[in-house]
Amino acid sequence: MSIECDVLIVGGGIAGLSLASELAPHRSIVLVEAEPTLGYHTSSRSARQLIPSYGPPAVQELTRRTLGILANLQADTGLALTTPRSFLLVGTEHDVAGKASGSMHPISHAEALELCPQLQPDSFEAAGIDTTCVGMNTDLLLEYHRRTAEDAGAMVIPRSRVTDARYDDGAWCVRAGGRTIRADVVVNAAGAWADTLAGLCGVAPQGLVPFRRTAAIVPVDRAPDPGMPMVAAADDSFYFRADGSGLLISPCESVPGTAEDAQPIPGDIEALIERLNTVTTFGITSTSRSWTGLRTETAAGLPVVGFDPVLPGFFWLAGQGGYGFQTSSGIAELATALLTDARAEPAGPACLLKPRSAPEGSGDAAREAL
Ligand SMILES: Cc1cc2nc3c(=O)[nH]c(=O)nc-3n(C[C@H](O)[C@H](O)[C@H](O)COP(=O)(O)OP(=O)(O)OC[C@H]3O[C@@H](n4cnc5c(N)ncnc54)[C@H](O)[C@@H]3O)c2cc1C
């Protein structure tokens, strides 16, 4: 079976789906996903929080843009995609001052304890709060993008791993899930597999590294206040937030891994519970479930978005790291502008990474600001 389209998007996570829904009114789209379900990998394993004060300036700008787009979307559709949930940073004076930026502002020790009474008073010196954050219903957002893309004519095909791709005479011939797909452009939204997919397409890698991060849901004796902020240690040793009658917790690790169906390492969550029981009064004793996802990053820590400089029919949409949801609509808007008008000046962020052409390890000269 053969299908023709303008743009083939590879990857059915938040990156691929948000682009599909934005681009589908302008171009004929096929999206293929290797797994039987959309969002199976990192996009179903996040903490579901959008934090405008988190990340480098370009990421903060994309997050503000995404929040604006989602607010309009909620107003138009009535979908409850986000709910207000502040972000509280605690730690030493030095660590909090070093981490706080953008919309985060300092608050007193007493104010922090009022916001999260379960924190042990002697476990931190200083605190900052970002009240512009929201919690996100990520399943609803993924489903919204799938439906919007399909309503606009896109074909979304799960169980279809790209296994072969050739670029001849300005067009792609791609094999995925027993089909042949012909497209003018291939968009690489393959998450942790983005460099692998590039290799399969004959394109040089961007040096993307998947970093493991684990999270868990734990029961607690007294259900936390649902209005409690997400609380994070400024030294990156933990975060937690209310999740129904329990807590979502993470040790905040960033350990280089490989592209795979990542699973928690035995002992990691137990060590985190021990730590949380010294800095809070929750008295956690067990784990309901735990998972690990891959936050895939470039060396510069910025998403790489745009046409490959050597193979112009190949478009990068990768390296979203720990910001994939909070930047998703901003990046989809930017990518759509680039894909629909080759002369488009990138809107908004001044310093996303342009895909580079130089080989791995050749230095920062190969990186250019968009
Ligand atoms: C513990 C944790 C907490 C996080 N918390 C947050 C948060 O609070 N807020 C936030 O904004 N971000 C958060 N993130 C980051 C966010 O989840 C990611 O940035 C985002 O999900 C990445 O989406 P993606 O679409 O790029 O990748 P993925 O969701 O991994 O999607 C890529 C898809 O491509 C498919 N694929 C790969 N190769 C092929 C192929 N050859 N053929 C077909 N399909 C292929 C894969 O099967 C996969 O489904 C968190 C991440 C983790 C791990």
The ligand as a Tripos MOL2 file, in Angstrom:
@<TRIPOS>MOLECULE
LIG
   53    58     1     0     0
SMALL
NO_CHARGES

@<TRIPOS>ATOM
      1 C1          9.8880   12.2630   34.6130 C.3       1 LIG1
      2 C2          9.6710   13.3280   33.5640 C.ar      1 LIG1
      3 C3          9.0050   14.4950   33.9010 C.ar      1 LIG1
      4 C4          8.7460   15.4690   32.9250 C.ar      1 LIG1
      5 N1          8.0030   16.5560   33.2880 N.ar      1 LIG1
      6 C5          7.7210   17.4910   32.3620 C.ar      1 LIG1
      7 C6          6.9010   18.5930   32.7050 C.ar      1 LIG1
      8 O1          6.3970   18.6990   33.8280 O.2       1 LIG1
      9 N2          6.6460   19.5330   31.7350 N.ar      1 LIG1
     10 C7          7.1740   19.4260   30.4720 C.ar      1 LIG1
     11 O2          6.9490   20.3200   29.6600 O.2       1 LIG1
     12 N3          7.9440   18.3800   30.1200 N.ar      1 LIG1
     13 C8          8.2260   17.4060   31.0230 C.ar      1 LIG1
     14 N4          8.9920   16.3420   30.6820 N.ar      1 LIG1
     15 C9          9.5500   16.2850   29.3230 C.3       1 LIG1
     16 C10         8.4990   15.8920   28.2920 C.3       1 LIG1
     17 O3          7.7900   14.7580   28.7420 O.3       1 LIG1
     18 C11         9.2270   15.6030   26.9650 C.3       1 LIG1
     19 O4          9.9780   16.7360   26.5660 O.3       1 LIG1
     20 C12         8.2520   15.2900   25.8300 C.3       1 LIG1
     21 O5          7.3380   14.2950   26.2080 O.3       1 LIG1
     22 C13         9.0270   14.8120   24.5910 C.3       1 LIG1
     23 O6          8.0550   14.5650   23.5820 O.3       1 LIG1
     24 P1          8.4830   13.9870   22.1830 P.3       1 LIG1
     25 O7          7.2550   13.9390   21.3650 O.co2     1 LIG1
     26 O8          9.6770   14.7170   21.6820 O.co2     1 LIG1
     27 O9          9.0390   12.4960   22.5000 O.3       1 LIG1
     28 P2          8.2290   11.1310   22.7340 P.3       1 LIG1
     29 O10         7.0270   11.3310   23.5550 O.co2     1 LIG1
     30 O11         9.2230   10.1230   23.2170 O.co2     1 LIG1
     31 O12         7.7450   10.7640   21.2720 O.3       1 LIG1
     32 C14         8.6150   10.3030   20.2720 C.3       1 LIG1
     33 C15         7.9280    9.1620   19.5710 C.3       1 LIG1
     34 O13         8.6410    8.8160   18.3780 O.3       1 LIG1
     35 C16         8.4070    7.4390   18.1430 C.3       1 LIG1
     36 N5          9.4330    6.9290   17.2340 N.ar      1 LIG1
     37 C17        10.7590    6.8740   17.4300 C.ar      1 LIG1
     38 N6         11.3750    6.3280   16.3490 N.ar      1 LIG1
     39 C18        10.3920    6.0420   15.4560 C.ar      1 LIG1
     40 C19        10.3970    5.4570   14.1530 C.ar      1 LIG1
     41 N7         11.5310    5.0320   13.5390 N.pl3     1 LIG1
     42 N8          9.2020    5.2920   13.5140 N.ar      1 LIG1
     43 C20         8.0330    5.7110   14.0880 C.ar      1 LIG1
     44 N9          7.9910    6.2730   15.3460 N.ar      1 LIG1
     45 C21         9.1590    6.4380   16.0130 C.ar      1 LIG1
     46 C22         8.5340    6.8310   19.5490 C.3       1 LIG1
     47 O14         7.8990    5.5560   19.6200 O.3       1 LIG1
     48 C23         7.8720    7.8940   20.4260 C.3       1 LIG1
     49 O15         6.5210    7.5810   20.7210 O.3       1 LIG1
     50 C24         9.2370   15.3210   31.6050 C.ar      1 LIG1
     51 C25         9.9330   14.1570   31.2620 C.ar      1 LIG1
     52 C26        10.1340   13.1550   32.2260 C.ar      1 LIG1
     53 C27        10.8680   11.8920   31.8350 C.3       1 LIG1
@<TRIPOS>BOND
     1     1     2 1
     2     2     3 ar
     3     2    52 ar
     4     3     4 ar
     5     4     5 ar
     6     4    50 ar
     7     5     6 ar
     8     6     7 ar
     9     6    13 1
    10     7     8 2
    11     7     9 ar
    12     9    10 ar
    13    10    11 2
    14    10    12 ar
    15    12    13 ar
    16    13    14 ar
    17    14    15 1
    18    14    50 ar
    19    15    16 1
    20    16    17 1
    21    16    18 1
    22    18    19 1
    23    18    20 1
    24    20    21 1
    25    20    22 1
    26    22    23 1
    27    23    24 1
    28    24    25 2
    29    24    26 1
    30    24    27 1
    31    27    28 1
    32    28    29 2
    33    28    30 1
    34    28    31 1
    35    31    32 1
    36    32    33 1
    37    33    34 1
    38    33    48 1
    39    34    35 1
    40    35    36 1
    41    35    46 1
    42    36    37 ar
    43    36    45 ar
    44    37    38 ar
    45    38    39 ar
    46    39    40 ar
    47    39    45 ar
    48    40    41 1
    49    40    42 ar
    50    42    43 ar
    51    43    44 ar
    52    44    45 ar
    53    46    47 1
    54    46    48 1
    55    48    49 1
    56    50    51 ar
    57    51    52 ar
    58    52    53 1
@<TRIPOS>SUBSTRUCTURE
     1 LIG1         1 GROUP 0 **** ****
